[in-house]
Amino acid sequence: MITTLQVLTVVFTVVAALIHIGIFALESVLWAKPSTWRRFGLKSQADADVVEPMAFNQGFYNLFLSLGAILGLLLLGWGNPIAGKWVVLVALASMVLASIVLLITNRRMWPAVLVQGAAPLLGIGALLGAVAVHAPLTVI
């Protein structure tokens, strides 16, 4: 039987993955557009050109975090709950920790911190709640 906490784990994990795929698109695919790099606080094309290699690289970090979260959900669905729970937890925790680093480095970025970190944090809460309610080593 699937519980509300299990459903919430999946929902928040999917939302977190989609957000980070969107960030990947901004940083690695759409960076050349002024409307994109201005979202990141850059004021000139020259500044955007300097930051572009770093943004490209960072975008792929976000993509890989998303893929990790999705892989964890797939492992859960394919009957490997122990691995699935751990992969989801590591992916979501990495997203939350990255949002904390963003906040520490630039407190004015708190709206981006909320976008980047809220869904994975809620996903972690739902996952840990589901584990606490169910047999922790057998199902999520």
Buried (B, 14 or more C-beta within 10 A) or exposed (E): EEBEBBEBBBBBBBBBBBBBBBBBBBBBEBBEEEEBBEEBEBEEEEEBEEBBEEBBEBBEBBBBBBBBBBBBBEBBEEEBBBEBBEBBBBBBBBBBEBBBEBBEEEEEBEEBBEBBBBBBBBBBBBBBBBBEBBEBEEBB
